[in-house]
């Protein structure tokens, strides 16, 4: 039998075991009561046990012993009861390896006391950081192994139905496993005819605010407020692609929040339906309780821009709809330039709205609300666009970028943002290209020439030759959202 000090002395020998095996490990130490099987019913009067986390290296030793001798025959520490559950890392939604230990009889002091594993995940999301200079970013974008490791360490922060606690929400969810985080979800105020109240103005309210206003029962939509650059509140709203019966909810959200810009980063149909068309192709049409009119449309190879007038009673507002169509099914885009150009176009237009309220609509313009971004599930390509927008501003303002911190912030607001490692790689490649453009424009000898170069034109060509082979090999599976 190994004593605790002996096991702790040996941990370095096994510190890289799980990483080499391609597994992730999550563990907890139960210090007050014996271990129970997850399938066993606990007595109704039993107190809830206190949990604490052991050092990762310590638990790697125990798992190595389990691998060598079998869980049924091994007891590394005298009096230790051991159970485990393992899922391979290759699982698309992330993987967990749980090791539950009862060390109540060992006299081992817990290293760090926590209530649940989620507290540890949230702490990681709040503190994850990897600031990179322009030069470091170029190298990081080429290091596929490090990017894979970095991505896998970001907790997904997915939400369960129990956490959401909204009866009947599944009817309005396109994907049953992609749910809005409760703390930041958008709540639709009740309609006047339902609540007996006057129409709510723009600006939005969180769940608690909506309940306190006394405007009747809240209405559910699968959407979250997303913080922007420097943590600016409600800079974006990330939402799923509307379904037939939720199109009206989307326009209710646009009206309630005072949104002036919508970004759509999916096709209507790929292998299956990804999004219901929620605007008129031409002329006008009624969607939910709103009358929509197409005022103008411009289209190029990658993006269709449509100016839509949205009318409710006698009030009219103008909304600009950007539809990015160059993100092919099962792939990442062939070039980073079109998406970079879209990011700049949206930022420029949004700033113009903030400076100038004289837009071609027939009533006073409300304060510009959050930019609504959606793909199909509202986490993958949506997360890429929002992260690119935030990180481009950071690169431009500070000369550094922290992609890890930005993606962690996104996942605090909506679980699963940046859905695959391939999307994470593409984000780095896009920012590396933007960084090259910025540094090239700062060279004095080329200043005049660079000031006239379009954003989507890379000084070294359409795509860096070192990045092109990696991007061409990036494949998204058929469940990409």
N, C-alpha and C positions, 0 to 999 in steps of 0.2 A: 504494500500500500504506500502510495506517495503522500507525504505530508504537504500542506499548502505551500510552505516555503520552498520545498524541492520542486514543485510544479512551476512556481513562479520563476525559479532560477533557470528553468529549461525552456521558457516560452520563446526566446529569440530563435531557437533552432527551428521552430515551426511557424515563424511569423509570416512567411511567404507561402505557406502550404496552400491555403484556400485560393489565393490570387493565382497561383500556378495552375490550380485545378479548374479555374474559371467559375468559382462560386462566390457568393456573397454570404455574410454571416450576420445574423441578428440574434441576440441572446438576452436573457434576463435572469437575475439571481433572486430566488424567493427566500427571504430571511426569517419568516415568522411561522409558516405552516408547511406541511408536507405538500409535495407536488400532486396535482390531480390531473388525470387525463382530460383533454379538451372535450371528450365525448361523455365524460362522467358527470352525473348530476350532483351539484354541490348541495349539502344540507341547507335548508332555508335559513337556519339561525347561525350559520357559520360566518365569522367576521371576514371582511375582505382583506387579503394578505397585503403586506407591504413589499414593494419590489425595489430592487436596485440593480445597477448594471456593473458587471465585472469588466476589467480591462480587456480589450479585444484580444491581445496576445495570450492572456491567460486562458481564454476560452478556446483559442486555436489549439492549444496544447491538449485540452480535453477532447476536442473533436478529432485530433490526430490519433489519440488513444482509441476513440470509438472506431475510427476507420481501421485501425490495426487489429483490434481485439474483438470488436462487436459490442453493441450497446448492452446486450444481455449478460455478458460475462465480465464487463469492466466496471470497476468502481475506483477511479483515480484517487479520490480522497475518501478516507474512512468515513462512513456514515452518509455519503453523498448519494442522492437519488437523481437519476438522469433520464431525461426523455428528449427526443429531438424530432424535427420535421424539416424536410429538405425539398426545395423546388429549384430546378436548374435555372441558371442565369439567362439561358437562351430564351426563356419565356418573355414574350414581347412586352408585357406590362411590368417587367421587373421581377425580381425573385427574392425570396427570403429563405434563410436557413435558421430555424429557431432552436435554441439550446436552453432548456429550462432546468435550472438547478435548485435544489434545496440544500442550503449550507447552514441551516439553523443550528446544527450541532457542532459546527467547526469553529465557532468563535471568530470567524473572519469578518472584519468590519467592512461594510459596503464602501466602495470607492466614491459613488455618486448616487444620491437618492433621487428618484423620479417617480412619478405616478404611473405613467404609461409609456410605451415605446414612442407614441406620437410626439411626446414632449421632446424627445431626443431628435426626431426628424425635424420638428419645427426649429429647434435650436440650430441644427445644421443649415437649414434654409436661411435663417436670420444671419448667420455668421460666415457662410461660404464666400470666398473671395479669391480672385487670382488676377490682380491688375497687370496689364501688359502694355509695354511701350509699342511704338510702331514696329520697331525691329523685332521685338519679342513676338508680336502678333504674326509676323510673316513666318517665323519658325514654327510657332504653335499650330498654324493652319496646315502645315505639312506633316505634323506628328500625329498620325492616325491612332497609334496605340495609346498615347497619352490622352487624346480626346475621347477615345472610347472609355478609358478608365475614369476620366473626369465626369463624363455623362452618366455612367452607371452609378456614381456615388451621390448624385443629386436625388434626394427622396422625391418620389412622384407626387405625394400628398393627395392621392385620390380620395374621394368622398363616398361613403356608403349611404344607402337609403336611411339607415338608422341615424346617421349624423345629420342628414338633411332634414328629416322629420317634417316633410310636407306631404300630407295625404293626397294620393292620386297624382303625384307629380310624374309618374312613369308614362302616363298617357301623352305627355308633352315632351318627352325625352326621345331624341332620335336614336341615341345609343344608351342602353341601360346602365353601362358602366362609366359613362362620362356625365357626372353630375356637378352642379355649381357648388363651390365652397360656401357654406352657410354665412360666414362672416362678411363676405363681400358680394353676395349675390344681389342681383337687381330685383326689386319688388315692384310689380306693376300696381299702381293705385287702382282701386275699384272704379268702374265707369259711373258716371253721374246717375244713369238710370238704375244702376244696381245699388249705389250707396246713398242716393238721395242728397248728394253733395254737388257743389259746383265743380267744374272741370279744374283739375290740378294744373298748375303752371309747370314750366320746365325746371330742370335742376335735379330731380330725382331724390330718392330717399332710400336709406338702408332699411332692412327689415324692422328694426326697432323704431325708427323714425316713422315708418308708414303706420305701424300699429298705434303710435302715440298721437297721430294726427286725427284719429277717429273718422276716417273716410270710408269705413266699411271694410269688408274682408279683403285681404291682399290677394293678388293674382300672381300665379307662378309663371316664370319664363326661365329657361336654361341659359343664364347669362350672368357674367360677373364684371364688376368694376375692376379695372386694372390700373395700377399706378404707372406713371410715366417716368421720364428722365428726372433724376434727383428726387424720386419718390412723390412727384406731383400727383395729388389725389384725383381719381376718376378721369384720367387722361384718355383712357380707352374703355370700351366695353367689348369683351370677348364673348361670343355667343355661337350657338350651333346654326347650321343652315336650316331655314324654316321648313316645316312640313306643311301639307295642305291645310291642316287645321290650326297651325300656329302663325300663319302669315299675318293675320290681324294683330296678334300679340307683338310681332316685330315692329309694325308701324305704330302701335300704341307706345312701345318703348322709345322709338325715334321721337315721337311727339312729346312724350313726358319728359325726356331728358334734354330736349332742345338740340338734338344731334343734327349736324349739317353735313357730315361726311360719313359714307358707308364704304368699307373696303370688302370686296368679295374675292376670296382666294381659292376658288374651286370651280369646276365645271358643274353644270346642272346634273349631268349623268356621266359616269365613268364606267366601271363595270356594273354598277347599279346606281340608283338615284342617290345623289349627294345633296341636292338642294332643290326645293320647289322654287320656280320663278315667281318672284313676289313684286314685280314691277311690270308695267305694260311695255310690250315690244315697240309700240308706236301709238300715237294718239293718246287716249286716256282710258282709264279703267278704274273700277272700284275694288279696293282691297281692304277687307274689314270695314271699318266705318269711315274710311278715307277715300277721297277721290284723287287719283294720281294722274298727272299729265306730263308727258315727255316734252320738255322745252328745247332740248338740244342734245345731240349725240355726236361724239367723235371717236373714231376707232383707228387703231394702228395694229401692227402685227401681234402685239402682246396685251394691250389694255384697251378696253372700251369704257369711255367716260360718258355718263348720261346725267344731264341735269333734269331733275324731277321736281315738279311743283306738287306739293302735298296740301290738300285742302280739307278742312273740317269746318262745317258751317260756313261762315264768311271769312274765316282766317286762312291765310295761305302762307306757306313757307317753302323755301328752296332747299333741296337736298342734292348733293352731288354724289353719284354712285360710281365707284371705280371697280371694274371687273377685270381682274388679272387672270388671263386664260392660258398662260404659258407655263403652268405647273402640270406636266403630263402625269397621267395615272401611272403608278408604280415607279416613278422616277423623281429625281430632283431636276430643276430646270437645267437646260443645257448651258446657260450662261447666267452669271450673277448680275450682269449689267441691267437687264430690264427691271428686275426687282429693285435694284438700287435707284433707278430712275423714278420708279413709282414712289419709293420712300421719300425722295426729294420733292416730287410733285405734290404729294399729300401734305408734307410739312409746309411748303411754300403757300399752298392754297389755304391751309388752316390759319397760318399767320396773317394772311390777307383778310380773312374773315374777322379775326380779332381786331385788326386795325380799322377796318372799314365795314360799317353795318349797312351801307346803302346797297343792298342787293335787289334784284328784280323780283320782288314779291310785294303783295298788296297790303301787308300789315307790318307793324313794328317787328323787327327781328329779335328773337329772344337771345339771351347770352348763349354763345356757342357751347354746346354740350360735348360730351365725350365722343371720340371717333369710334364708331362701331366697326369691328373687324370680325369676319366669320369665314370659315371654310365649310366643312361638313359637320364635324364634331365640335369645332371651335377650340381645338387645343394644339394640333400639329402645325399646319401651315399658318394658322392664325398666330400661334406663338412665334413662329419664325419672323413674320412681318413686324410684330410689335417689338420683339427683341432687336431686330435690325434697326428700327426707328430709334429706339432708346440708345443703342450702342453707337450709331452714327453720330448722334448729337454729342455723346460723351467723347468720342474720338476728336471731333471737331473742336470742342470747347477746351478739353484738358490735355489732348495729345496722348491719352491713355484710354484703354477700354478694359472693362471687367465683365466678360461674357458670363462667367460662372455666377457672379453676383446678380446680374440682370436676369438670368434664367431662374435662379432661385427665388428672386422677388416675384417673378411671374407665377411660379408654382405656389407661392404663398397665397396669391389671389385667386388662382384657378388651377386645380390639380392637373398634372400631366402635360403642361405647356412644353412645347418642343417634344414631339411624340416619339421620335426614333433617333438613334445615333447618326443616321445619315443626314437628317435634318440639322442636327447639331454641327456636323462637319460642314454642311453647306453654309450655315450661318457664319462659321469662322472663315470660310473661303470668301464669302461676300464681304465681310468686314476687312479682310486682308486686301482685297482689291480696292475697297474704298480708302483704306489707309495709304496705298500706293498712289492713288489719285491725289490725296491731300498733300502728301510729302512732295510729290512731283510739282504741284502747284506752288509750293513754297520755295522752290528753287528760283533764285533771282533771275538767272539767265533765260529761263523759260516762262517768266511770269506773264508777259503779254500774251503769249501763245496759249498758255493754260487757262487764262481767264475766259477764253472763247470756246474751250472744249466742253462738249456736252457731258453731263454726269455719267452717261452710260458708256462713254468711250474710254477704255483703259489705255493709259500711255504706252503700255507694252503690248497691246493687242486686245482681242476680245476676252482672252482668259490667260492667266499666267500658265506657261507651258508646264511648270512643275505641278500645278494644281489640276490641270485638265485630266490626266489619267485617273486621278483619284475620284474626281467628280463624276467621270463617265462610268466608273465602277459602282457608284452608290446606287443601290436598288432599294426602293421602299416596297414592303409587301402589300398584298391586295387589301389589307384592312386599313391602309393609310387614310387618315381623315383630313 
